[in-house]
Amino acid sequence: MEVKFASITPKESESIAKESENERGDCLVNFEELSRCLMKKLEEKETELMNCQIEKEVLLKKVDCLQKQMGKQSGIYVDFSDEGNKANCFQLQSVDKMNSLFHEMQKWLPEIPFQAKYSKSLLLDVFFFMFSTGMSSRDISKTLLVNGLQVSHQSIISWMDLTMENLAKWGQSTVKWPTPDQWLADSRRIQEASHYSDYAQKLFFFVDGTIIKTFDTSDIRISQKMRNSKHGSPGFVFFIMVTPAGRVVYVSELREGTCHDKTHFMSDGVVALLEKEYPKPSVTLNGIKYQLVLGGDKAYPFAPLPSGWHWYITKTGEGSMDVDSEGKEVGERASSQKLKNVIFDPGFARLRSVVERTIGRIKGWAIFSSKHHLTSEQRVKWLILISIGLLNWDFEKGYLEKI
């Protein structure tokens, strides 16, 4: 087959050549423009990076200057020269409140030797930083500045036990039985609420136990003795008694985690103390007779009572069984027994919950979640008393009316 091609005149050929040359020129122009734009953007980025590098160097020089002024070449510091920052860090709400609290606490600290390099104020600063952050003494020494000075790790170790021991004495001094008038004043939430009218002629102390978990369980024998089955963790247990406002009026001794709430209540001797403080099971105020009552949960229907007092127990307590000295359940359930002066009240749980909120406040400080300081029974006891002292001091000074 023969293939024929269309013929092109010389004039048409010349025209096609010119069009191709123009297109090639346009492409060259576009490439040059694109190249200029890219180079311009590259220069802008290089300038931007250079400015960032300059800013970085300026900031590094400022940081280095500040660190040299503090006598350190590296590290991040918290400086409490600003009292507002300090009060906020210590969760003490205001400078006035912090200063008032520290003024009272200093009375309980031992006198500082005249030539010592530390003061009572410094001890409290270091302690509250530890209490509110849970940090170890070594980390505190790397982090905290007091009046522009770093506190050494060894100094913190040597100070803290004595500081905690004396502050615990202050905390213990705030835990006391109220007079009937004070007790009634702390019962205002019951007296003023219509839905609590059934309890209006009763004065309650609410009881509950809790655990402070420990972390060092390398010895399996200690771990088994300290393990609390309810919480699934080793620790120390204690219980408190509070007024309807949440003020702590009694704190028990610590026991191993295996100790049952009812056993703990019996062994602590609190019933004899109540009978001594309140010889009669009722009091008369403003012509109204008030029955004295203990309130608890399902752990307490078989616990002893002061003579003539009543137990109010949450409804779940009906299914409880008594326990022996080892915490093992024995006998029949509470609902099938005639327990004297024990009332199972389905509406009582909401009223009793104040003791749980109080426990939450006591254990709410960061130090109780830290593995660094819960290293001995004595320290745990001191820290509990200090926390209770802070709570009761808030009540005493009017910073808190109820929890």
C-alpha positions as CSV (number, residue, x, y, z in Angstrom):
1,M,0.0,0.0,0.0
2,E,1.3,3.4,-0.9
3,V,1.3,6.1,1.9
4,K,1.0,9.7,0.8
5,F,2.0,12.7,3.0
6,A,0.5,16.1,2.8
7,S,2.8,18.6,1.2
8,I,3.9,21.8,3.1
9,T,4.7,24.9,1.3
10,P,7.9,26.8,2.3
11,K,5.8,29.7,3.7
12,E,3.9,27.3,6.0
13,S,7.1,25.7,7.1
14,E,8.6,29.1,8.1
15,S,5.4,30.0,10.0
16,I,5.5,26.7,12.0
17,A,9.2,27.3,12.9
18,K,8.4,30.8,14.2
19,E,5.6,29.5,16.4
20,S,7.9,26.8,17.9
21,E,10.5,29.4,18.7
22,N,8.0,31.6,20.4
23,E,6.7,28.7,22.5
24,R,10.3,27.8,23.5
25,G,10.9,31.4,24.5
26,D,7.8,31.5,26.6
27,C,8.9,28.3,28.4
28,L,12.3,29.8,29.1
29,V,10.6,32.9,30.6
30,N,8.4,30.8,32.8
31,F,11.3,28.7,34.1
32,E,13.3,31.8,34.9
33,E,10.4,33.3,36.8
34,L,9.8,30.1,38.7
35,S,13.5,29.9,39.5
36,R,13.5,33.5,40.8
37,C,10.5,32.8,43.0
38,L,12.0,29.7,44.5
39,M,15.3,31.5,45.2
40,K,13.4,34.3,46.9
41,K,11.5,31.9,49.1
42,L,14.8,30.1,49.9
43,E,16.4,33.3,50.9
44,E,13.4,34.2,53.1
45,K,13.6,30.8,54.9
46,E,17.3,31.2,55.4
47,T,16.7,34.6,56.9
48,E,14.0,33.2,59.1
49,L,16.2,30.4,60.3
50,M,19.0,32.8,61.0
51,N,16.7,35.0,63.1
52,C,15.5,31.9,65.1
53,Q,19.1,31.0,65.7
54,I,19.8,34.5,67.0
55,E,16.8,34.4,69.3
56,K,17.8,31.0,70.5
57,E,21.3,32.2,71.3
58,V,19.9,35.3,73.1
59,L,17.6,33.1,75.2
60,L,20.4,30.7,76.0
61,K,22.6,33.6,77.2
62,K,19.7,34.8,79.4
63,V,19.3,31.4,80.9
64,D,23.0,31.0,81.4
65,C,23.2,34.4,83.1
66,L,20.3,33.6,85.5
67,Q,21.8,30.2,86.4
68,K,25.2,31.8,87.0
69,Q,23.5,34.4,89.3
70,M,22.1,31.4,91.3
71,G,25.5,29.8,91.4
72,K,24.4,26.9,89.1
73,Q,25.3,26.0,85.6
74,S,22.2,23.9,84.9
75,G,18.9,22.9,86.4
76,I,15.3,24.1,86.7
77,Y,14.3,25.9,89.9
78,V,11.2,26.9,91.8
79,D,11.9,30.1,93.8
80,F,9.6,31.0,96.7
81,S,10.7,34.6,97.1
82,D,7.2,35.5,95.8
83,E,4.8,34.6,98.7
84,G,1.8,34.5,96.3
85,N,3.5,31.7,94.3
86,K,4.4,29.9,97.4
87,A,0.8,30.0,98.8
88,N,-0.5,28.7,95.5
89,C,2.0,25.9,95.3
90,F,1.3,24.9,98.9
91,Q,-2.5,24.9,98.1
92,L,-3.1,27.3,101.0
93,Q,-5.4,29.7,99.0
94,S,-3.9,33.0,100.1
95,V,-0.8,34.6,101.5
96,D,-2.7,35.7,104.6
97,K,-3.9,32.2,105.3
98,M,-0.4,30.8,104.7
99,N,1.3,33.4,107.0
100,S,-1.3,32.8,109.8
101,L,-0.8,29.0,109.5
102,F,3.0,29.2,109.5
103,H,3.0,31.6,112.4
104,E,1.1,29.0,114.5
105,M,3.1,26.0,113.2
106,Q,6.4,27.7,114.1
107,K,5.4,27.6,117.8
108,W,5.6,23.8,117.6
109,L,9.1,23.6,116.0
110,P,12.2,23.4,118.2
111,E,14.3,26.5,118.6
112,I,17.0,27.0,115.9
113,P,20.6,27.4,117.1
114,F,21.7,31.0,116.8
115,Q,24.5,30.3,114.3
116,A,22.4,27.9,112.1
117,K,22.1,28.5,108.4
118,Y,18.4,27.7,108.4
119,S,15.3,29.0,110.1
120,K,11.8,27.7,111.1
121,S,10.4,29.4,108.0
122,L,12.9,27.5,105.8
123,L,11.9,24.2,107.4
124,L,8.2,24.9,106.7
125,D,8.9,25.9,103.1
126,V,10.8,22.7,102.4
127,F,8.3,20.6,104.2
128,F,5.2,22.0,102.5
129,F,6.9,21.7,99.1
130,M,7.5,18.1,99.9
131,F,4.0,17.6,101.3
132,S,2.2,19.2,98.3
133,T,4.4,17.7,95.5
134,G,5.4,14.3,96.9
135,M,8.9,14.8,95.5
136,S,11.9,13.0,97.0
137,S,14.4,15.0,99.1
138,R,17.0,14.5,96.4
139,D,14.7,15.9,93.7
140,I,13.7,18.8,96.0
141,S,17.3,19.7,96.4
142,K,17.6,20.0,92.6
143,T,14.4,21.9,92.2
144,L,13.7,24.2,95.1
145,L,15.3,27.6,95.9
146,V,14.4,29.4,99.1
147,N,15.4,33.0,99.1
148,G,17.6,32.3,96.1
149,L,19.5,29.5,97.8
150,Q,19.5,25.8,97.1
151,V,18.8,23.4,100.0
152,S,21.1,20.3,100.0
153,H,19.8,16.8,99.9
154,Q,21.5,15.9,103.2
155,S,20.1,18.9,104.9
156,I,16.6,18.0,103.9
157,I,17.1,14.4,105.3
158,S,18.5,15.7,108.6
159,W,15.6,18.2,109.1
160,M,12.5,16.5,107.9
161,D,11.9,13.8,110.5
162,L,12.2,16.2,113.4
163,T,10.0,18.7,111.6
164,M,7.3,16.1,110.9
165,E,7.4,14.8,114.4
166,N,6.7,18.3,115.9
167,L,4.1,19.2,113.3
168,A,2.3,15.9,114.0
169,K,2.1,17.0,117.7
170,W,0.4,20.2,116.4
171,G,-2.0,18.1,114.3
172,Q,-2.9,15.9,117.2
173,S,-3.7,18.9,119.3
174,T,-6.5,19.9,116.9
175,V,-8.2,16.5,117.3
176,K,-10.5,16.8,120.3
177,W,-14.1,15.9,121.4
178,P,-16.5,18.7,120.9
179,T,-18.7,20.1,123.7
180,P,-22.4,19.4,123.1
181,D,-22.9,23.0,121.9
182,Q,-20.0,22.6,119.4
183,W,-21.4,19.3,118.3
184,L,-24.8,20.8,117.6
185,A,-23.2,23.7,115.7
186,D,-21.4,21.2,113.5
187,S,-24.8,19.4,112.9
188,R,-26.3,22.5,111.2
189,R,-26.6,20.7,107.8
190,I,-29.0,18.2,109.6
191,Q,-30.9,20.8,111.5
192,E,-31.5,23.1,108.5
193,A,-32.4,20.5,105.8
194,S,-36.0,19.3,105.6
195,H,-35.0,16.0,104.1
196,Y,-32.9,15.2,107.2
197,S,-35.8,15.9,109.6
198,D,-35.8,12.3,110.9
199,Y,-32.3,12.8,112.3
200,A,-32.9,16.3,113.7
201,Q,-32.9,15.2,117.4
202,K,-29.8,13.1,117.1
203,L,-26.1,14.0,117.4
204,F,-23.9,11.9,115.1
205,F,-20.3,10.9,114.9
206,F,-19.6,9.1,111.7
207,V,-16.9,6.4,111.6
208,D,-15.0,4.9,108.7
209,G,-11.7,3.2,108.1
210,T,-9.2,3.6,105.2
211,I,-5.8,2.5,104.0
212,I,-2.5,4.3,103.3
213,K,-0.9,2.2,100.7
214,T,2.8,1.3,101.1
215,F,5.3,0.6,98.3
216,D,8.2,-1.4,99.7
217,T,7.1,-5.0,99.7
218,S,10.3,-6.7,98.9
219,D,9.9,-9.0,101.9
220,I,7.0,-11.4,101.1
221,R,6.2,-11.9,104.8
222,I,5.7,-8.2,105.3
223,S,3.7,-8.0,102.1
224,Q,1.3,-10.7,103.3
225,K,0.9,-9.2,106.8
226,M,0.2,-5.8,105.4
227,R,-2.0,-6.7,102.5
228,N,-5.6,-5.4,102.6
229,S,-7.9,-7.7,100.8
230,K,-10.5,-4.9,100.2
231,H,-8.1,-2.6,98.4
232,G,-5.8,-5.4,97.1
233,S,-2.7,-3.6,98.3
234,P,-0.3,-3.7,101.3
235,G,-0.6,-0.7,103.6
236,F,-1.5,0.6,107.0
237,V,-5.1,1.1,108.0
238,F,-6.7,3.7,110.4
239,F,-10.1,5.0,111.1
240,I,-11.5,8.4,112.0
241,M,-14.6,9.8,113.6
242,V,-16.1,13.1,112.3
243,T,-19.0,15.4,113.1
244,P,-21.7,16.0,110.4
245,A,-19.6,19.0,109.2
246,G,-16.6,16.8,108.6
247,R,-14.4,18.0,111.5
248,V,-12.2,15.1,112.8
249,V,-12.8,14.4,116.5
250,Y,-10.9,11.1,116.7
251,V,-8.1,9.3,114.8
252,S,-7.1,5.8,115.6
253,E,-3.7,4.1,115.8
254,L,-2.3,2.5,112.7
255,R,-2.7,-1.2,112.1
256,E,-1.5,-3.7,109.5
257,G,-3.6,-3.8,106.3
258,T,-5.1,-7.2,107.3
259,C,-6.9,-5.7,110.3
260,H,-10.7,-5.7,109.9
261,D,-12.6,-2.4,110.6
262,K,-14.6,-3.9,113.4
263,T,-11.6,-5.5,115.0
264,H,-9.7,-2.2,114.8
265,F,-12.6,-0.3,116.3
266,M,-12.8,-2.7,119.3
267,S,-9.0,-2.8,119.9
268,D,-8.5,1.0,119.8
269,G,-10.5,1.6,123.0
270,V,-12.6,4.4,121.6
271,V,-15.8,3.2,123.3
272,A,-14.3,3.7,126.7
273,L,-13.2,7.2,125.7
274,L,-16.6,8.1,124.5
275,E,-18.3,7.0,127.7
276,K,-15.8,9.0,129.7
277,E,-16.3,12.2,127.6
278,Y,-20.1,11.8,127.4
279,P,-21.3,9.9,130.5
280,K,-25.0,9.9,129.4
281,P,-26.3,8.6,126.0
282,S,-28.2,11.8,125.4
283,V,-27.8,15.6,126.0
284,T,-30.4,18.4,126.4
285,L,-29.7,21.7,124.6
286,N,-32.2,24.6,124.5
287,G,-34.9,22.3,126.0
288,I,-34.4,19.7,123.2
289,K,-33.2,16.2,124.0
290,Y,-30.7,14.7,121.5
291,Q,-29.8,11.0,121.3
292,L,-26.1,10.3,120.8
293,V,-25.4,8.2,117.7
294,L,-22.6,6.5,115.9
295,G,-22.9,6.1,112.1
296,G,-21.1,3.5,110.0
297,D,-21.3,1.3,107.0
298,K,-21.6,-2.5,106.6
299,A,-18.3,-3.1,108.6
300,Y,-19.9,-2.0,111.9
301,P,-23.2,-3.6,112.9
302,F,-21.4,-6.0,115.3
303,A,-19.1,-3.3,116.7
304,P,-19.5,-2.3,120.3
305,L,-21.4,0.8,121.4
306,P,-21.1,3.1,124.4
307,S,-23.9,2.4,126.9
308,G,-27.2,3.7,125.6
309,W,-25.9,5.0,122.3
310,H,-27.3,3.9,118.9
311,W,-25.6,2.6,115.8
312,Y,-27.1,3.8,112.5
313,I,-25.8,1.5,109.7
314,T,-26.2,1.8,106.0
315,K,-28.8,-0.7,104.5
316,T,-26.0,-2.9,103.0
317,G,-25.0,-3.8,106.6
318,E,-28.0,-6.1,106.8
319,G,-26.1,-8.7,104.8
320,S,-22.9,-8.4,107.0
321,M,-21.6,-11.2,109.2
322,D,-19.6,-10.8,112.4
323,V,-15.8,-11.5,112.2
324,D,-13.4,-13.2,114.5
325,S,-10.1,-11.8,115.7
326,E,-8.5,-12.9,112.4
327,G,-11.1,-11.1,110.3
328,K,-12.9,-14.3,109.2
329,E,-16.7,-14.2,109.0
330,V,-18.6,-16.1,111.6
331,G,-22.2,-16.6,112.7
332,E,-25.4,-15.4,110.9
333,R,-26.1,-12.3,108.9
334,A,-27.0,-9.1,110.8
335,S,-30.6,-9.1,109.3
336,S,-31.4,-12.4,111.0
337,Q,-30.2,-11.2,114.5
338,K,-31.7,-8.9,117.0
339,L,-28.9,-6.4,117.4
340,K,-29.6,-4.0,120.3
341,N,-29.8,-0.3,119.3
342,V,-28.6,-1.0,115.7
343,I,-30.8,0.6,113.0
344,F,-30.3,-0.2,109.4
345,D,-31.5,2.9,107.5
346,P,-31.8,3.0,103.7
347,G,-31.7,6.8,103.7
348,F,-28.7,7.1,105.9
349,A,-25.9,6.6,103.3
350,R,-26.0,10.2,102.0
351,L,-25.7,11.6,105.5
352,R,-22.8,9.3,106.3
353,S,-20.9,10.1,103.2
354,V,-19.3,13.2,104.9
355,V,-16.7,10.9,106.5
356,E,-15.7,9.6,103.1
357,R,-15.2,13.1,101.8
358,T,-13.2,13.9,104.9
359,I,-10.9,10.9,104.2
360,G,-10.6,12.1,100.7
361,R,-9.3,15.5,101.9
362,I,-6.9,13.9,104.4
363,K,-5.4,11.7,101.7
364,G,-5.6,14.2,99.0
365,W,-2.1,15.6,99.5
366,A,0.4,14.4,96.9
367,I,2.7,13.0,99.5
368,F,0.3,10.1,100.2
369,S,0.6,9.0,96.5
370,S,4.4,9.1,96.6
371,K,6.7,6.2,97.1
372,H,9.4,8.3,98.6
373,H,8.1,9.2,102.1
374,L,5.7,6.4,103.2
375,T,8.7,4.3,104.3
376,S,7.8,3.6,108.0
377,E,4.8,3.4,110.2
378,Q,6.0,6.3,112.3
379,R,6.2,8.6,109.2
380,V,2.8,7.6,107.9
381,K,1.3,8.4,111.3
382,W,3.0,11.8,111.4
383,L,1.8,12.7,107.9
384,I,-1.8,11.6,108.7
385,L,-1.8,13.8,111.8
386,I,-0.4,16.8,110.0
387,S,-3.0,16.5,107.2
388,I,-5.8,16.2,109.8
389,G,-4.4,19.2,111.6
390,L,-4.6,21.3,108.4
391,L,-8.2,20.3,107.9
392,N,-9.3,21.0,111.5
393,W,-7.3,24.3,111.5
394,D,-9.4,25.4,108.5
395,F,-12.6,24.7,110.6
396,E,-11.2,26.5,113.7
397,K,-10.2,29.6,111.8
398,G,-13.4,29.8,109.7
399,Y,-11.9,28.9,106.3
400,L,-14.2,25.9,106.2
401,E,-17.7,25.3,107.5
402,K,-18.5,21.9,106.2
403,I,-17.1,19.3,103.7
